[in-house]
Amino acid sequence: MEPEVNNVSKEGEVEVNVALVGAGSMGRVHADAYRHLQDAQLVAVVDSDVQRGQAFADGWGVAWYPSLRACLATKAVDVVDICTPTAFHPALALEAFSAGLHVICEKPIALTVEEAMRMIDAARRAGVHFYVAHVVRFFPEYEEARRQIQSGRLGQVGTARLLRGGAAPQGWQGWYADPALSGTVITDLMIHDFDFLAWTLGPVGRVFAKGARRHGAAVEHAFVSLRMQNGAMALVEGTWAYPEGFRTAFEFAGTLGVLQYASDGDASLKIVRRSSPSDPLVTHVESPIDVNPYQRELQHFLACMRGAEAPRVKPEDALYALRVSLAAWESLRRGEPVEVTT
């Protein structure tokens, strides 16, 4: 039986009260998205930093709580939205599930497979909704690329190259640079592209990774080669080593053409293709509608809660992306290819 959400507005739409855990940069992104949604209301923020949490609460006109336990004691929320460093995701999600609340959790789902499985099992037992925010699935350029590929417009895809990165993010107490909190650039950042590749091309067979380390511990630049189970080869580059900025790019090459995208390019999406292998190449430039993918993502999750849409991102998808990233991390440490388990 599907989980239910019982708060209904006068217009008949489901309304949910949301508690946001984490008043950092991603918390602010989610808060801004909720401001534009009519079927959800941000009512509380949870952050152990008194000054930061209170400032966030004052700015957004919501209540501040120093802990999730204190927030849940009010019984005034329906959904817990977790935007903390990854290492804290499991404990917070389990606490929310124990209270019978739905959870939206930023990616990665967790830092270990065991923790992720515990979260998924707990949500299932509690009969609540659980969504992991793999937002790249909601970026229009990536959505369109997947449509092009799965429609067969590129023919059979043989190779793919993806890039994501920029300057090293700072965050709370520099948590991104701590592998125990973030899992390094491979698990925190490149997991976006691992998830997109699996969503678009299917399961991964094995991975081989190389990377540059900083201060002898954290990886700040990595290359991961993936052999997909369908035979395609992909190369993902992730970096926190640029002096400034942030950019993403991808290229998919198939038997009928090439699809390219670069976030810092003049055109959003460039497709070079042919009608058949013997025909000349023709270039198309396309620009998907510019929308806020975080708002679209959260709106989708709310629609799933009220049964209006099927989940685009299932918890099991987030678990699989984590498995790929952990296999890549293991490959980097061992210096050899690693099979991706399921």
C-alpha positions as CSV (number, residue, x, y, z in Angstrom):
1,M,0.0,0.0,0.0
2,E,1.3,3.5,-1.0
3,P,2.1,5.9,1.8
4,E,-0.4,8.7,2.3
5,V,-0.3,12.4,2.9
6,N,-3.4,13.7,4.6
7,N,-3.1,17.6,4.7
8,V,-5.4,18.9,1.9
9,S,-5.8,22.6,0.9
10,K,-9.0,24.3,0.0
11,E,-8.2,23.9,-3.6
12,G,-7.9,20.1,-3.2
13,E,-4.1,20.0,-3.4
14,V,-2.1,18.2,-0.8
15,E,-0.3,20.7,1.5
16,V,2.6,19.6,3.6
17,N,4.6,21.4,6.3
18,V,8.3,21.0,5.8
19,A,11.1,21.1,8.3
20,L,14.5,21.8,6.7
21,V,17.5,20.3,8.3
22,G,20.7,22.2,7.5
23,A,20.9,26.0,7.1
24,G,23.8,25.9,4.7
25,S,24.0,26.7,1.0
26,M,21.9,23.7,-0.1
27,G,19.4,24.4,2.6
28,R,19.0,27.9,1.2
29,V,18.5,26.5,-2.3
30,H,15.7,24.2,-1.1
31,A,14.1,27.0,1.0
32,D,14.0,29.3,-2.1
33,A,12.4,26.5,-4.1
34,Y,9.7,25.9,-1.5
35,R,8.9,29.6,-1.6
36,H,7.6,29.1,-5.2
37,L,5.5,25.9,-4.4
38,Q,1.9,26.2,-3.5
39,D,1.4,22.7,-2.1
40,A,4.2,22.9,0.5
41,Q,5.1,25.3,3.3
42,L,8.5,25.6,5.0
43,V,7.7,26.0,8.7
44,A,10.9,25.1,10.5
45,V,14.7,25.0,10.1
46,V,17.0,22.7,12.2
47,D,20.6,23.6,12.7
48,S,22.9,23.0,15.6
49,D,24.7,26.4,15.0
50,V,22.6,28.8,17.0
51,Q,23.7,31.9,15.1
52,R,23.4,30.5,11.6
53,G,20.1,28.7,12.4
54,Q,18.5,31.7,14.0
55,A,19.6,34.0,11.2
56,F,18.1,31.5,8.6
57,A,14.9,31.3,10.6
58,D,14.6,35.1,10.8
59,G,15.3,35.5,7.1
60,W,12.7,33.0,6.0
61,G,10.1,33.6,8.7
62,V,10.2,30.1,10.1
63,A,10.8,28.5,13.5
64,W,14.4,27.5,14.4
65,Y,15.3,24.3,16.4
66,P,18.7,23.2,17.6
67,S,17.9,19.5,16.9
68,L,15.5,17.4,14.8
69,R,14.2,15.9,18.0
70,A,13.2,19.3,19.3
71,C,11.5,20.1,16.0
72,L,9.6,16.8,15.8
73,A,8.3,17.2,19.4
74,T,6.1,20.0,18.1
75,K,4.3,17.5,15.8
76,A,3.9,20.4,13.3
77,V,5.7,18.9,10.3
78,D,4.9,16.3,7.7
79,V,8.1,16.2,5.7
80,V,11.8,16.4,6.8
81,D,14.1,17.8,4.1
82,I,17.7,16.9,4.9
83,C,20.4,19.2,3.5
84,T,23.3,18.4,5.9
85,P,26.8,17.0,5.2
86,T,26.3,13.4,3.9
87,A,27.6,11.7,7.0
88,F,24.6,12.9,9.0
89,H,22.0,11.8,6.5
90,P,21.3,8.3,7.9
91,A,20.8,9.2,11.6
92,L,18.5,12.1,10.6
93,A,16.4,10.1,8.1
94,L,16.0,7.2,10.6
95,E,14.8,9.6,13.3
96,A,12.2,11.1,10.9
97,F,11.1,7.6,9.8
98,S,10.7,6.6,13.4
99,A,8.3,9.6,13.8
100,G,6.3,8.5,10.8
101,L,7.4,11.4,8.6
102,H,8.2,11.5,4.9
103,V,11.8,12.4,4.0
104,I,13.5,14.3,1.1
105,C,17.3,13.9,1.4
106,E,20.0,15.5,-0.6
107,K,22.4,13.2,-2.5
108,P,24.4,11.1,-1.8
109,I,22.0,9.0,0.1
110,A,24.7,8.0,2.5
111,L,28.4,7.1,2.6
112,T,28.1,3.4,2.9
113,V,25.9,0.8,1.3
114,E,24.9,-0.6,4.7
115,E,23.6,2.8,5.9
116,A,21.7,3.4,2.6
117,M,20.0,0.0,2.9
118,R,19.1,0.7,6.5
119,M,17.4,3.9,5.4
120,I,15.5,2.3,2.6
121,D,14.3,-0.5,4.8
122,A,13.3,1.8,7.6
123,A,11.2,4.0,5.2
124,R,9.5,0.9,3.8
125,R,8.7,-0.4,7.3
126,A,7.3,3.0,8.4
127,G,5.2,3.2,5.3
128,V,6.4,6.7,4.4
129,H,7.8,8.4,1.3
130,F,11.5,8.6,0.8
131,Y,13.1,10.6,-2.0
132,V,16.8,11.3,-2.7
133,A,17.5,14.5,-4.5
134,H,19.5,13.6,-7.6
135,V,18.7,16.9,-9.2
136,V,20.6,16.3,-12.5
137,R,17.7,14.3,-13.6
138,F,15.7,17.5,-13.5
139,F,18.1,19.7,-15.5
140,P,16.5,20.3,-18.9
141,E,19.7,19.7,-20.8
142,Y,20.2,16.3,-19.2
143,E,16.6,15.4,-19.6
144,E,16.7,16.3,-23.3
145,A,20.0,14.3,-23.8
146,R,18.4,11.2,-22.3
147,R,15.3,11.6,-24.5
148,Q,17.5,11.9,-27.6
149,I,19.5,8.8,-26.6
150,Q,16.6,6.6,-25.6
151,S,14.6,7.6,-28.7
152,G,17.4,6.2,-30.9
153,R,18.2,9.5,-32.5
154,L,21.9,9.0,-32.0
155,G,21.8,5.3,-32.9
156,Q,23.7,3.0,-30.7
157,V,25.8,5.0,-28.2
158,G,29.3,3.8,-28.0
159,T,31.2,6.4,-26.0
160,A,30.4,9.2,-23.5
161,R,32.4,11.9,-21.8
162,L,31.1,13.9,-18.9
163,L,32.7,16.7,-16.9
164,R,31.6,18.4,-13.6
165,G,33.5,20.7,-11.3
166,G,35.1,23.9,-10.5
167,A,36.6,25.6,-7.4
168,A,36.6,23.6,-4.2
169,P,33.4,24.2,-2.2
170,Q,33.9,25.4,1.4
171,G,30.8,24.5,3.4
172,W,30.4,24.1,7.1
173,Q,33.8,23.7,8.8
174,G,35.3,22.7,5.4
175,W,33.3,19.4,5.4
176,Y,33.7,18.8,1.6
177,A,37.5,18.3,2.1
178,D,36.9,15.7,4.8
179,P,36.4,12.2,3.3
180,A,34.6,11.0,6.5
181,L,31.9,13.7,5.9
182,S,31.7,14.0,2.1
183,G,33.3,10.8,0.6
184,T,35.6,13.1,-1.5
185,V,34.8,14.5,-5.0
186,I,34.0,11.0,-6.3
187,T,31.1,10.3,-4.0
188,D,29.9,13.9,-3.4
189,L,30.2,15.4,-6.9
190,M,30.8,12.7,-9.6
191,I,27.9,10.7,-8.2
192,H,25.6,13.1,-10.2
193,D,27.1,11.8,-13.5
194,F,27.2,8.1,-12.3
195,D,23.5,8.4,-11.6
196,F,22.8,10.1,-15.0
197,L,24.7,7.5,-16.9
198,A,22.9,4.6,-15.2
199,W,19.6,6.3,-15.8
200,T,20.4,6.9,-19.4
201,L,22.5,3.9,-20.6
202,G,21.7,1.3,-18.0
203,P,23.8,-0.6,-15.4
204,V,27.6,-0.2,-15.0
205,G,29.8,-3.3,-15.4
206,R,33.1,-2.1,-14.0
207,V,35.0,1.1,-13.2
208,F,38.6,2.2,-13.2
209,A,39.6,5.4,-11.5
210,K,42.6,7.7,-11.2
211,G,42.8,10.9,-9.1
212,A,44.9,13.6,-7.6
213,R,45.0,14.0,-3.9
214,R,45.2,17.0,-1.7
215,H,47.0,17.1,1.6
216,G,47.6,13.4,1.3
217,A,44.0,12.5,2.0
218,A,41.1,14.1,0.0
219,V,40.8,13.5,-3.7
220,E,40.2,16.9,-5.5
221,H,40.4,15.8,-9.2
222,A,39.5,12.4,-10.6
223,F,38.9,10.5,-13.8
224,V,36.6,7.5,-13.8
225,S,36.3,5.2,-16.8
226,L,33.1,3.1,-16.8
227,R,32.3,0.1,-19.0
228,M,28.5,-0.1,-19.2
229,Q,26.8,-3.5,-19.3
230,N,25.5,-2.6,-22.8
231,G,29.1,-2.3,-24.0
232,A,29.3,1.5,-24.1
233,M,32.4,3.2,-22.6
234,A,32.2,6.4,-20.5
235,L,34.7,8.7,-19.0
236,V,33.7,11.0,-16.1
237,E,35.9,13.8,-14.9
238,G,35.2,15.5,-11.6
239,T,37.2,18.3,-10.0
240,W,37.4,20.7,-7.1
241,A,40.7,21.9,-8.3
242,Y,39.8,24.9,-10.6
243,P,40.7,28.3,-9.3
244,E,37.1,29.6,-9.7
245,G,33.7,29.0,-11.1
246,F,31.8,25.8,-11.9
247,R,31.0,24.1,-15.1
248,T,29.5,20.9,-16.5
249,A,29.7,19.3,-19.9
250,F,28.9,16.0,-21.7
251,E,29.3,14.4,-25.1
252,F,27.6,11.2,-26.3
253,A,28.7,9.6,-29.5
254,G,26.5,7.1,-31.3
255,T,26.3,5.4,-34.7
256,L,24.1,8.1,-36.1
257,G,25.6,11.2,-34.5
258,V,27.1,13.1,-31.6
259,L,25.3,15.1,-28.8
260,Q,27.2,17.7,-27.0
261,Y,26.6,20.2,-24.1
262,A,28.7,22.6,-22.2
263,S,27.3,24.9,-19.5
264,D,29.7,27.7,-20.5
265,G,29.0,27.4,-24.2
266,D,27.0,29.8,-26.4
267,A,24.2,27.2,-27.0
268,S,22.6,25.0,-24.4
269,L,22.6,21.8,-26.5
270,K,24.3,20.9,-29.7
271,I,23.4,17.8,-31.7
272,V,25.5,16.6,-34.7
273,R,23.7,13.7,-36.3
274,R,23.0,11.8,-39.5
275,S,19.8,9.9,-40.6
276,S,21.8,6.8,-41.4
277,P,25.5,5.8,-41.1
278,S,26.1,6.7,-44.7
279,D,24.4,10.2,-44.6
280,P,26.3,13.5,-44.0
281,L,26.3,15.0,-40.6
282,V,23.9,17.8,-39.8
283,T,24.3,20.1,-36.8
284,H,21.3,21.3,-34.6
285,V,21.5,23.8,-31.8
286,E,18.7,23.5,-29.2
287,S,18.0,25.4,-26.0
288,P,15.7,23.7,-23.5
289,I,13.6,26.0,-21.4
290,D,15.5,27.6,-18.6
291,V,13.9,26.6,-15.3
292,N,14.9,26.0,-11.8
293,P,15.7,22.3,-11.5
294,Y,15.5,22.3,-7.7
295,Q,12.0,23.7,-7.8
296,R,11.0,21.2,-10.4
297,E,12.6,18.4,-8.4
298,L,10.8,19.3,-5.1
299,Q,7.5,19.8,-7.0
300,H,7.8,16.4,-8.5
301,F,8.5,14.8,-5.1
302,L,5.3,16.5,-3.7
303,A,3.3,15.3,-6.7
304,C,4.6,11.7,-6.0
305,M,3.4,12.1,-2.4
306,R,-0.1,12.8,-3.5
307,G,0.0,10.0,-6.1
308,A,-0.1,12.3,-9.1
309,E,3.2,11.2,-10.5
310,A,5.5,8.1,-10.4
311,P,8.9,8.7,-8.8
312,R,11.6,9.7,-11.2
313,V,14.2,8.9,-8.5
314,K,13.7,5.8,-6.4
315,P,15.8,5.2,-3.2
316,E,17.2,2.2,-5.0
317,D,18.5,4.4,-7.8
318,A,20.4,6.5,-5.2
319,L,21.7,3.3,-3.6
320,Y,23.0,2.1,-7.0
321,A,24.7,5.5,-7.8
322,L,26.4,5.1,-4.4
323,R,27.6,1.6,-5.3
324,V,29.2,3.0,-8.5
325,S,30.9,5.8,-6.6
326,L,32.2,3.5,-3.9
327,A,33.5,1.1,-6.6
328,A,35.3,4.0,-8.2
329,W,36.8,5.0,-4.9
330,E,38.0,1.4,-4.3
331,S,39.5,1.3,-7.8
332,L,41.4,4.5,-7.1
333,R,42.8,3.1,-3.9
334,R,43.7,-0.3,-5.4
335,G,44.9,1.0,-8.8
336,E,42.9,-1.6,-10.7
337,P,39.4,-2.0,-12.3
338,V,36.6,-2.9,-9.9
339,E,33.3,-4.6,-10.7
340,V,30.1,-2.8,-9.7
341,T,28.0,-5.0,-7.5
342,T,24.2,-4.9,-7.3
